[in-house]
Amino acid sequence: MCRETEVSRAGFYRRWRESAPREEETGLRGLIQRLAMETRAYGYRRIGAALRRQGWIVNHKRVLRLMREDNLLSLRHKGFVPATTDSGHPWRVYPNLARGMGLTGLNQLWVADITYIRLREEFVYLAVILDAYSRRVVGWALERHLEASLAVAALDKAVAGRAVPEGMVHHSDRGVQYASRDYVERLEGCKIQISMSRPANPYDNAKAESFFKTLKAEQLDGSEYRDLEDLLPRAELMLERYYNEHRMHSALGYRSPAEFEQALAGK
């Protein structure tokens, strides 16, 4: 586009920053996220150099600040650390109980995870809990922050809406949100067993990862929404109406999670 209009990339980005600073910062953060995940050996200085080669007017201090805020600095030291996971915390880490579980019904295993969503002017974070047997979203929360209260809000919604049998397993990654005292106390209060993925193994929570991939590919184009307030009214429609009630899964006999659960209830 810059070439066709005979405008320099640097000039384009400078004008973008002056006219729409929040959109420009969101665009920059999105590119930094992609570069950090694709080039895990790069630190903030090399990523800054890569950005400048693409025309961005950015110094190493700004890149360092954004990478620190988005928890990207540790990627170069670990095999797989999603940007929403911070496992460098003092809380207890629990063994993986979900691996190899043979599921025969609902509310035997819940899986939880968090992802980021890039909107036009900011990043927001979505926490979800799925029933691993039916793939149904049983709890979710959407916020601007990655504090433990985000995950707790999704858990509270799940517990309020589902029967929770004693001994049910809750599986997540080792992130600080799931290991925090508030989250663990809620699980223990419901007599839910706690399970966490092995280090550097994204496949241990594959159902949650698959859900996020499906949601973003089929329903959630963040560029359509300006900010959190713009997205929130649509989030419930996407999660509760589209995904739970209409989205067919081959593993469920090409039925939606809601249809699958209704069929179980009718047996």
C-alpha positions as a Markdown table, in Angstrom:
| # | Residue | x | y | z |
|---|---|---|---|---|
| 1 | Met | 0.0 | 0.0 | 0.0 |
| 2 | Cys | 2.8 | 2.4 | 0.9 |
| 3 | Arg | 4.6 | 1.6 | -2.4 |
| 4 | Glu | 1.5 | 2.2 | -4.5 |
| 5 | Thr | 0.8 | 5.5 | -2.9 |
| 6 | Glu | 4.5 | 6.6 | -2.8 |
| 7 | Val | 4.5 | 7.0 | 1.0 |
| 8 | Ser | 7.3 | 5.7 | 3.2 |
| 9 | Arg | 6.5 | 3.1 | 5.8 |
| 10 | Ala | 8.0 | 5.3 | 8.5 |
| 11 | Gly | 5.8 | 8.1 | 7.4 |
| 12 | Phe | 2.7 | 5.9 | 7.5 |
| 13 | Tyr | 3.5 | 4.6 | 11.0 |
| 14 | Arg | 4.3 | 8.1 | 12.2 |
| 15 | Arg | 1.0 | 9.4 | 10.9 |
| 16 | Trp | -0.9 | 6.4 | 12.4 |
| 17 | Arg | 0.7 | 7.1 | 15.8 |
| 18 | Glu | -0.3 | 10.7 | 15.7 |
| 19 | Ser | -3.9 | 10.2 | 14.5 |
| 20 | Ala | -4.9 | 7.0 | 16.3 |
| 21 | Pro | -2.3 | 6.2 | 19.1 |
| 22 | Arg | -4.3 | 3.4 | 20.7 |
| 23 | Glu | -4.8 | 1.6 | 17.4 |
| 24 | Glu | -1.1 | 2.1 | 16.5 |
| 25 | Glu | 0.0 | 0.6 | 19.9 |
| 26 | Thr | -2.3 | -2.3 | 19.5 |
| 27 | Gly | -0.9 | -3.0 | 16.0 |
| 28 | Leu | 2.6 | -2.8 | 17.3 |
| 29 | Arg | 1.9 | -5.1 | 20.2 |
| 30 | Gly | 0.3 | -7.6 | 17.8 |
| 31 | Leu | 3.4 | -7.6 | 15.6 |
| 32 | Ile | 5.7 | -8.0 | 18.6 |
| 33 | Gln | 3.5 | -11.0 | 19.8 |
| 34 | Arg | 4.0 | -12.6 | 16.4 |
| 35 | Leu | 7.7 | -12.0 | 16.1 |
| 36 | Ala | 8.3 | -13.2 | 19.7 |
| 37 | Met | 6.4 | -16.5 | 19.0 |
| 38 | Glu | 8.0 | -17.1 | 15.6 |
| 39 | Thr | 11.6 | -16.1 | 16.6 |
| 40 | Arg | 11.9 | -17.5 | 20.1 |
| 41 | Ala | 15.7 | -16.8 | 20.2 |
| 42 | Tyr | 15.2 | -13.0 | 19.7 |
| 43 | Gly | 15.3 | -10.7 | 22.7 |
| 44 | Tyr | 13.8 | -7.2 | 22.8 |
| 45 | Arg | 16.7 | -5.6 | 20.9 |
| 46 | Arg | 16.6 | -7.9 | 17.9 |
| 47 | Ile | 12.8 | -7.6 | 17.8 |
| 48 | Gly | 13.2 | -3.8 | 17.9 |
| 49 | Ala | 15.6 | -4.1 | 15.0 |
| 50 | Ala | 13.2 | -6.2 | 13.0 |
| 51 | Leu | 10.4 | -3.7 | 13.6 |
| 52 | Arg | 12.6 | -0.8 | 12.4 |
| 53 | Arg | 13.5 | -2.7 | 9.3 |
| 54 | Gln | 9.7 | -2.9 | 8.6 |
| 55 | Gly | 9.4 | 0.9 | 9.0 |
| 56 | Trp | 8.2 | 1.2 | 12.6 |
| 57 | Ile | 9.6 | 4.1 | 14.5 |
| 58 | Val | 10.3 | 2.5 | 17.8 |
| 59 | Asn | 13.2 | 2.3 | 20.3 |
| 60 | His | 14.4 | -0.6 | 22.4 |
| 61 | Lys | 12.9 | 0.9 | 25.6 |
| 62 | Arg | 9.4 | 0.8 | 24.2 |
| 63 | Val | 9.8 | -2.7 | 22.8 |
| 64 | Leu | 11.1 | -3.9 | 26.2 |
| 65 | Arg | 8.1 | -2.3 | 28.0 |
| 66 | Leu | 5.6 | -3.9 | 25.7 |
| 67 | Met | 7.3 | -7.3 | 25.9 |
| 68 | Arg | 7.4 | -7.1 | 29.6 |
| 69 | Glu | 3.7 | -6.2 | 29.8 |
| 70 | Asp | 2.7 | -9.1 | 27.6 |
| 71 | Asn | 4.9 | -11.6 | 29.3 |
| 72 | Leu | 7.1 | -12.3 | 26.3 |
| 73 | Leu | 10.5 | -11.9 | 27.7 |
| 74 | Ser | 10.7 | -15.5 | 28.9 |
| 75 | Leu | 9.9 | -17.1 | 25.6 |
| 76 | Arg | 13.5 | -17.4 | 24.5 |
| 77 | His | 14.4 | -19.6 | 27.6 |
| 78 | Lys | 11.5 | -22.1 | 27.4 |
| 79 | Gly | 10.2 | -24.5 | 24.8 |
| 80 | Phe | 6.6 | -23.4 | 24.9 |
| 81 | Val | 5.2 | -20.7 | 27.0 |
| 82 | Pro | 1.9 | -19.0 | 25.7 |
| 83 | Ala | 1.9 | -15.3 | 26.2 |
| 84 | Thr | -0.9 | -15.6 | 28.8 |
| 85 | Thr | 1.0 | -18.1 | 31.0 |
| 86 | Asp | 3.3 | -17.1 | 33.8 |
| 87 | Ser | 4.5 | -20.3 | 35.6 |
| 88 | Gly | 7.3 | -18.5 | 37.4 |
| 89 | His | 5.3 | -18.1 | 40.6 |
| 90 | Pro | 5.7 | -19.4 | 44.2 |
| 91 | Trp | 2.4 | -21.3 | 44.3 |
| 92 | Arg | 2.1 | -25.0 | 44.4 |
| 93 | Val | 2.1 | -26.9 | 41.1 |
| 94 | Tyr | -0.2 | -30.0 | 40.9 |
| 95 | Pro | 0.4 | -33.3 | 39.0 |
| 96 | Asn | -1.3 | -34.1 | 35.7 |
| 97 | Leu | -4.4 | -36.1 | 36.6 |
| 98 | Ala | -6.2 | -35.6 | 33.2 |
| 99 | Arg | -3.7 | -37.5 | 31.1 |
| 100 | Gly | -5.1 | -40.8 | 30.1 |
| 101 | Met | -8.5 | -40.3 | 31.8 |
| 102 | Gly | -11.2 | -42.4 | 30.1 |
| 103 | Leu | -14.3 | -40.1 | 30.1 |
| 104 | Thr | -17.7 | -41.7 | 30.3 |
| 105 | Gly | -20.0 | -38.7 | 31.1 |
| 106 | Leu | -20.4 | -35.0 | 31.9 |
| 107 | Asn | -18.7 | -33.2 | 34.8 |
| 108 | Gln | -15.9 | -35.7 | 35.1 |
| 109 | Leu | -13.2 | -33.4 | 33.7 |
| 110 | Trp | -13.2 | -29.6 | 33.1 |
| 111 | Val | -10.4 | -28.0 | 31.2 |
| 112 | Ala | -9.5 | -24.3 | 31.6 |
| 113 | Asp | -7.4 | -21.9 | 29.7 |
| 114 | Ile | -6.8 | -18.2 | 28.8 |
| 115 | Thr | -6.2 | -16.5 | 25.5 |
| 116 | Tyr | -5.6 | -13.0 | 24.3 |
| 117 | Ile | -7.7 | -11.2 | 21.7 |
| 118 | Arg | -6.4 | -8.3 | 19.7 |
| 119 | Leu | -9.1 | -5.6 | 19.1 |
| 120 | Arg | -8.6 | -2.4 | 17.2 |
| 121 | Glu | -7.5 | -0.3 | 20.2 |
| 122 | Glu | -6.5 | -2.8 | 22.9 |
| 123 | Phe | -5.9 | -6.4 | 23.9 |
| 124 | Val | -8.4 | -8.2 | 26.1 |
| 125 | Tyr | -8.2 | -11.7 | 27.7 |
| 126 | Leu | -10.7 | -14.5 | 27.6 |
| 127 | Ala | -10.8 | -17.2 | 30.2 |
| 128 | Val | -12.9 | -20.3 | 29.5 |
| 129 | Ile | -13.8 | -23.6 | 31.2 |
| 130 | Leu | -15.0 | -26.5 | 29.0 |
| 131 | Asp | -16.6 | -29.8 | 29.9 |
| 132 | Ala | -14.1 | -32.1 | 28.3 |
| 133 | Tyr | -16.7 | -34.8 | 27.5 |
| 134 | Ser | -19.2 | -32.6 | 25.7 |
| 135 | Arg | -16.9 | -29.7 | 24.7 |
| 136 | Arg | -19.4 | -27.3 | 26.1 |
| 137 | Val | -18.3 | -23.9 | 27.4 |
| 138 | Val | -19.5 | -24.0 | 31.0 |
| 139 | Gly | -17.8 | -20.8 | 32.3 |
| 140 | Trp | -16.1 | -17.8 | 30.8 |
| 141 | Ala | -15.0 | -14.3 | 31.6 |
| 142 | Leu | -13.6 | -11.4 | 29.5 |
| 143 | Glu | -11.4 | -8.6 | 30.9 |
| 144 | Arg | -8.6 | -6.2 | 30.1 |
| 145 | His | -6.2 | -7.9 | 32.6 |
| 146 | Leu | -4.6 | -11.2 | 33.4 |
| 147 | Glu | -5.1 | -11.2 | 37.1 |
| 148 | Ala | -6.3 | -14.2 | 38.9 |
| 149 | Ser | -9.8 | -12.7 | 39.3 |
| 150 | Leu | -10.3 | -13.3 | 35.5 |
| 151 | Ala | -10.0 | -17.0 | 35.9 |
| 152 | Val | -12.0 | -17.0 | 39.2 |
| 153 | Ala | -14.9 | -15.2 | 37.4 |
| 154 | Ala | -15.0 | -18.0 | 34.8 |
| 155 | Leu | -14.9 | -20.7 | 37.5 |
| 156 | Asp | -17.6 | -19.1 | 39.5 |
| 157 | Lys | -19.9 | -19.0 | 36.5 |
| 158 | Ala | -19.1 | -22.7 | 35.8 |
| 159 | Val | -19.8 | -23.8 | 39.3 |
| 160 | Ala | -23.1 | -21.8 | 39.4 |
| 161 | Gly | -24.4 | -23.4 | 36.3 |
| 162 | Arg | -23.3 | -27.0 | 36.6 |
| 163 | Ala | -23.7 | -29.9 | 39.0 |
| 164 | Val | -20.2 | -30.4 | 40.5 |
| 165 | Pro | -19.7 | -34.0 | 41.8 |
| 166 | Glu | -17.2 | -34.6 | 44.5 |
| 167 | Gly | -13.8 | -35.7 | 43.0 |
| 168 | Met | -14.3 | -34.1 | 39.6 |
| 169 | Val | -11.0 | -33.1 | 37.9 |
| 170 | His | -10.2 | -29.5 | 36.9 |
| 171 | His | -7.3 | -29.3 | 34.5 |
| 172 | Ser | -5.3 | -26.2 | 33.4 |
| 173 | Asp | -1.8 | -25.0 | 32.6 |
| 174 | Arg | 0.6 | -24.0 | 35.4 |
| 175 | Gly | -0.2 | -20.3 | 35.1 |
| 176 | Val | -0.3 | -18.1 | 38.2 |
| 177 | Gln | -4.0 | -17.5 | 37.7 |
| 178 | Tyr | -4.8 | -21.2 | 38.2 |
| 179 | Ala | -2.2 | -21.7 | 41.0 |
| 180 | Ser | -3.2 | -18.7 | 43.0 |
| 181 | Arg | -4.7 | -19.0 | 46.5 |
| 182 | Asp | -8.1 | -17.7 | 45.5 |
| 183 | Tyr | -8.5 | -20.1 | 42.6 |
| 184 | Val | -7.2 | -23.2 | 44.5 |
| 185 | Glu | -9.4 | -22.4 | 47.5 |
| 186 | Arg | -12.5 | -22.3 | 45.3 |
| 187 | Leu | -11.6 | -25.6 | 43.8 |
| 188 | Glu | -10.9 | -27.2 | 47.1 |
| 189 | Gly | -14.1 | -25.8 | 48.6 |
| 190 | Cys | -16.1 | -27.6 | 45.8 |
| 191 | Lys | -14.0 | -30.8 | 46.4 |
| 192 | Ile | -12.7 | -30.6 | 42.9 |
| 193 | Gln | -9.4 | -32.4 | 42.2 |
| 194 | Ile | -6.7 | -30.1 | 40.7 |
| 195 | Ser | -4.7 | -31.1 | 37.7 |
| 196 | Met | -2.0 | -29.2 | 35.8 |
| 197 | Ser | -0.1 | -29.7 | 32.5 |
| 198 | Arg | 3.4 | -30.9 | 32.4 |
| 199 | Pro | 6.1 | -28.2 | 31.8 |
| 200 | Ala | 6.6 | -27.2 | 28.2 |
| 201 | Asn | 3.9 | -29.5 | 26.9 |
| 202 | Pro | 1.0 | -27.7 | 25.1 |
| 203 | Tyr | -0.7 | -31.0 | 24.2 |
| 204 | Asp | -1.8 | -31.7 | 27.7 |
| 205 | Asn | -4.5 | -29.1 | 27.4 |
| 206 | Ala | -5.3 | -29.8 | 23.7 |
| 207 | Lys | -9.1 | -29.5 | 24.0 |
| 208 | Ala | -8.9 | -25.9 | 25.3 |
| 209 | Glu | -6.3 | -25.0 | 22.7 |
| 210 | Ser | -8.5 | -26.4 | 20.0 |
| 211 | Phe | -11.5 | -24.4 | 21.3 |
| 212 | Phe | -9.6 | -21.1 | 21.0 |
| 213 | Lys | -8.4 | -22.0 | 17.5 |
| 214 | Thr | -12.0 | -22.7 | 16.4 |
| 215 | Leu | -13.4 | -19.6 | 18.0 |
| 216 | Lys | -10.9 | -17.3 | 16.4 |
| 217 | Ala | -11.1 | -18.9 | 13.0 |
| 218 | Glu | -14.8 | -19.1 | 12.7 |
| 219 | Gln | -16.4 | -16.4 | 14.8 |
| 220 | Leu | -14.0 | -13.9 | 16.5 |
| 221 | Asp | -12.4 | -11.3 | 14.2 |
| 222 | Gly | -11.0 | -8.9 | 16.8 |
| 223 | Ser | -10.5 | -6.2 | 14.2 |
| 224 | Glu | -14.3 | -5.8 | 14.1 |
| 225 | Tyr | -14.4 | -4.5 | 17.6 |
| 226 | Arg | -13.0 | -1.2 | 19.0 |
| 227 | Asp | -12.6 | -2.1 | 22.6 |
| 228 | Leu | -13.9 | -4.4 | 25.4 |
| 229 | Glu | -17.2 | -2.5 | 25.7 |
| 230 | Asp | -17.7 | -3.0 | 22.0 |
| 231 | Leu | -17.0 | -6.8 | 22.2 |
| 232 | Leu | -18.8 | -7.7 | 25.3 |
| 233 | Pro | -22.4 | -7.8 | 23.9 |
| 234 | Arg | -21.3 | -10.1 | 21.1 |
| 235 | Ala | -19.2 | -12.4 | 23.3 |
| 236 | Glu | -22.2 | -14.2 | 24.9 |
| 237 | Leu | -23.7 | -14.7 | 21.5 |
| 238 | Met | -20.5 | -16.2 | 20.2 |
| 239 | Leu | -19.9 | -18.5 | 23.1 |
| 240 | Glu | -23.4 | -19.5 | 24.3 |
| 241 | Arg | -25.4 | -19.3 | 21.1 |
| 242 | Tyr | -23.1 | -20.2 | 18.3 |
| 243 | Tyr | -20.5 | -22.5 | 19.9 |
| 244 | Asn | -22.6 | -24.2 | 22.6 |
| 245 | Glu | -25.9 | -24.5 | 20.6 |
| 246 | His | -25.0 | -24.6 | 17.0 |
| 247 | Arg | -21.3 | -25.5 | 16.3 |
| 248 | Met | -21.1 | -29.2 | 15.2 |
| 249 | His | -18.2 | -31.4 | 16.3 |
| 250 | Ser | -17.1 | -34.5 | 14.5 |
| 251 | Ala | -16.1 | -36.0 | 17.8 |
| 252 | Leu | -19.7 | -35.6 | 19.0 |
| 253 | Gly | -21.3 | -37.2 | 15.9 |
| 254 | Tyr | -21.6 | -33.9 | 14.2 |
| 255 | Arg | -23.8 | -32.5 | 16.9 |
| 256 | Ser | -23.4 | -29.3 | 18.9 |
| 257 | Pro | -22.4 | -29.6 | 22.6 |
| 258 | Ala | -25.9 | -28.7 | 23.6 |
| 259 | Glu | -27.4 | -31.3 | 21.3 |
| 260 | Phe | -24.9 | -33.9 | 22.6 |
| 261 | Glu | -25.8 | -33.2 | 26.2 |
| 262 | Gln | -29.6 | -33.3 | 25.4 |
| 263 | Ala | -29.1 | -36.7 | 23.8 |
| 264 | Leu | -27.3 | -37.9 | 27.0 |
| 265 | Ala | -30.1 | -36.7 | 29.2 |
| 266 | Gly | -32.7 | -38.6 | 27.0 |
| 267 | Lys | -31.0 | -41.9 | 27.4 |
